[in-house]
Amino acid sequence: MFIFPAIDLKDGLSVRLYQGDFNKKTIVNPDPVAQARTFENAGARYLHIVDLDGAVQGASANLDVVANIVEAVNIPVQLGGGIRTIEQIQALLKLGVSRVILGSIALQAPELVEEAITRFGTEKIVVGIDARAGKVATEGWLETSTVSYLDLAQEMVRRGVTRIVYTDIGRDGTMSGPNLMELTEINAVPGLDVIASGGISSKADLLACSQLGLYGVISGKALYEGKLTMAEVVEVENNAN
């Protein structure tokens, strides 16, 4: 199981939100590049970056910061937030991003996801499914659809997707523990590797996700607040792989 330290970008800074609310923002590091190096030096094997501005604007908004992070570290980086076109995907991969995460566009234009899989391969394209009370949210979580997270997951498999990031918005930034019930359900969709996001608060949560057989877990706030240490991350990863 991979454990991905998260760096959320807003206005060029590393921040954390509470339940995706932009009005509940905390700056955790004014230098995201330094934060990326800190995670790598502490043993991270992969970084998860979200362009929060891009998610709302529908176009990548912190490309200079992302480029600097990719150049500064020697571990792979996956990026999501506002990626809506084949041209954007191509540019990000050329920039050195290892995986591109497609979110809103997966619901709005699933044929684009299928095209991206065909052009760039399943290893480069990940779909982010963000749900509020089981329904898929889009546009930086500002809009909630009537589509079930499971229905979208199954549609993505039909489109050729093999890996998703699943976020329970109600748990994001709350450190209340992951939604194990929904994770169990989505992990049961045949053909999917699932990366869990939202609510991770401790080593025990990582172990619970590992026991579900998940591909990965994303952690942000717990790491920044010291509820979870990178030493614990490394330990769980080593024992789970």
C-alpha positions in Angstrom: 0.0 0.0 0.0 1.2 3.5 -0.9 0.7 6.3 1.5 0.7 9.7 -0.2 1.5 12.8 1.8 -0.7 15.6 0.4 0.2 19.1 -0.6 -2.8 21.3 -1.4 -2.0 24.5 -3.3 -3.8 27.7 -3.1 -2.4 31.1 -4.2 1.0 29.4 -4.4 0.9 28.3 -0.8 0.5 24.9 0.9 -2.8 24.9 2.7 -5.4 22.7 4.3 -9.1 23.0 4.1 -11.9 21.7 6.3 -14.5 19.6 4.4 -13.4 21.4 1.2 -14.5 24.8 2.5 -12.3 27.6 1.0 -13.4 29.8 3.9 -11.8 27.4 6.4 -8.3 27.5 5.1 -5.1 27.1 7.1 -1.7 27.8 5.6 0.5 24.9 6.6 3.7 26.0 4.7 4.2 29.1 2.7 6.9 27.2 0.7 5.3 24.1 -1.0 8.7 23.1 -2.5 10.3 22.9 0.9 7.3 20.9 2.2 7.8 18.5 -0.7 11.4 18.1 0.1 10.6 17.5 3.8 8.2 14.7 2.9 10.7 13.1 0.6 13.6 13.3 3.1 11.3 11.7 5.7 10.7 8.7 3.5 7.7 9.5 1.3 7.7 7.3 -1.9 5.1 9.4 -3.7 3.5 12.8 -3.4 -0.1 13.8 -3.9 -0.7 17.4 -5.0 -4.0 19.2 -5.5 -4.3 22.5 -7.3 -7.3 24.0 -5.4 -7.4 27.1 -7.5 -7.4 25.0 -10.6 -10.3 22.9 -9.3 -12.5 25.9 -9.0 -11.3 27.7 -12.1 -11.3 24.7 -14.4 -7.7 25.2 -15.5 -4.3 24.5 -13.7 -3.5 27.6 -11.7 -0.2 26.8 -9.9 1.9 25.3 -12.7 5.0 27.2 -11.7 4.8 25.7 -8.2 4.1 22.2 -9.5 7.1 22.5 -11.9 9.3 23.5 -9.0 8.2 20.6 -6.9 8.7 18.1 -9.6 12.2 19.5 -10.2 13.1 19.5 -6.5 12.2 15.9 -5.6 13.3 12.5 -6.9 10.0 10.7 -6.1 7.0 10.7 -8.4 4.2 13.2 -8.1 0.5 12.9 -8.9 -1.5 16.0 -9.5 -5.2 16.8 -9.6 -7.3 20.0 -9.8 -8.8 21.7 -12.8 -7.5 19.3 -15.5 -10.2 19.2 -18.1 -8.5 18.7 -21.5 -6.2 16.3 -23.4 -3.8 19.3 -24.0 -3.6 20.0 -20.2 -2.8 16.4 -19.5 -0.1 16.3 -22.2 1.5 19.5 -20.8 1.5 18.2 -17.2 3.1 14.9 -18.2 5.7 16.8 -20.2 6.3 18.9 -17.1 7.3 15.7 -15.3 4.1 14.9 -13.4 3.9 11.1 -13.1 0.1 10.8 -12.8 -2.7 13.1 -13.7 -5.9 12.9 -11.7 -9.1 13.8 -13.6 -12.0 14.8 -11.4 -15.0 16.9 -12.6 -14.5 15.9 -16.2 -15.0 12.2 -15.4 -18.6 13.0 -14.6 -19.1 15.6 -17.3 -17.3 14.1 -20.2 -16.4 10.4 -19.6 -15.4 10.0 -23.2 -12.5 12.3 -22.5 -11.3 10.0 -19.8 -11.5 7.1 -22.2 -9.5 9.1 -24.8 -6.8 10.0 -22.2 -6.5 6.3 -21.2 -6.0 5.3 -24.8 -3.4 8.0 -25.5 -1.4 8.0 -22.2 -2.1 4.6 -20.6 -3.7 3.5 -17.3 -0.6 4.2 -15.3 -0.7 7.9 -16.2 -4.4 8.6 -15.8 -6.2 8.4 -12.4 -9.8 9.4 -11.8 -10.7 11.3 -8.6 -14.2 10.6 -7.3 -15.2 13.1 -4.6 -18.5 12.4 -2.8 -20.7 14.2 -0.4 -23.2 11.8 1.3 -22.5 9.3 -1.4 -23.2 11.7 -4.3 -20.4 12.9 -6.7 -19.3 16.5 -6.2 -17.6 18.6 -8.9 -16.2 22.1 -9.5 -13.9 22.1 -6.5 -16.7 20.5 -4.5 -18.9 23.5 -5.0 -21.5 21.5 -6.9 -23.1 18.1 -5.9 -24.6 15.9 -8.5 -27.3 13.2 -8.2 -24.9 10.5 -9.3 -23.7 7.8 -6.9 -20.0 7.4 -6.4 -20.4 3.6 -7.1 -22.2 4.3 -10.4 -19.4 6.6 -11.5 -16.7 4.1 -10.4 -18.3 1.4 -12.5 -18.6 3.7 -15.5 -15.0 4.6 -15.2 -14.0 0.9 -15.2 -16.0 0.5 -18.4 -14.0 3.4 -19.8 -10.7 1.7 -19.1 -9.8 3.3 -15.7 -7.9 1.1 -13.3 -7.1 3.5 -10.5 -9.1 6.0 -8.6 -8.8 8.4 -5.7 -11.9 8.3 -3.5 -12.6 11.2 -1.2 -15.4 11.4 1.3 -15.8 15.2 1.5 -17.5 15.0 4.8 -14.4 13.5 6.3 -11.8 15.7 4.6 -9.7 17.6 7.0 -11.7 16.4 10.0 -9.4 13.6 11.2 -12.5 11.7 12.1 -11.3 8.5 10.4 -11.9 7.2 6.9 -15.3 6.1 5.7 -14.5 2.4 5.8 -18.0 1.4 4.6 -17.9 3.3 1.4 -14.2 2.4 0.8 -15.1 -1.3 1.2 -17.9 -0.9 -1.3 -15.9 1.0 -3.9 -12.9 -1.3 -3.4 -15.2 -4.2 -4.3 -15.7 -2.8 -7.9 -13.9 -5.3 -10.1 -10.8 -3.9 -11.8 -10.1 -0.9 -9.6 -7.2 0.1 -7.4 -8.5 2.5 -4.8 -6.6 5.3 -3.1 -8.5 6.6 0.0 -8.7 10.2 0.9 -10.4 12.0 3.8 -10.4 11.6 7.5 -7.1 9.9 8.1 -6.1 10.7 11.6 -3.6 8.0 12.9 -1.5 5.0 12.3 -4.6 2.9 13.2 -6.5 4.4 10.3 -3.7 3.5 7.9 -3.7 -0.1 9.2 -7.5 -0.2 8.8 -7.2 0.8 5.2 -4.4 -1.7 4.6 -6.6 -4.4 6.0 -9.2 -3.5 3.3 -6.6 -4.2 0.7 -6.6 -0.6 -0.7 -3.9 0.4 -3.2 -3.1 3.6 -1.3 -4.1 6.2 1.3 -3.7 10.0 1.2 -2.9 11.9 4.4 -2.6 15.6 4.9 -3.8 17.3 8.1 -2.8 14.4 10.3 0.8 14.7 9.1 0.8 18.5 9.4 -0.6 18.4 13.0 1.7 15.6 14.1 -1.2 13.1 14.8 0.6 10.9 12.3 4.3 10.8 11.7 6.3 10.0 8.6 8.1 7.3 10.6 4.7 5.6 11.1 3.9 6.1 7.4 7.2 4.3 6.4 6.6 1.6 9.0 3.0 0.8 7.7 4.1 1.0 4.1 7.0 -1.4 4.7 4.7 -3.9 6.5 1.9 -3.6 3.9 4.1 -4.3 0.9 
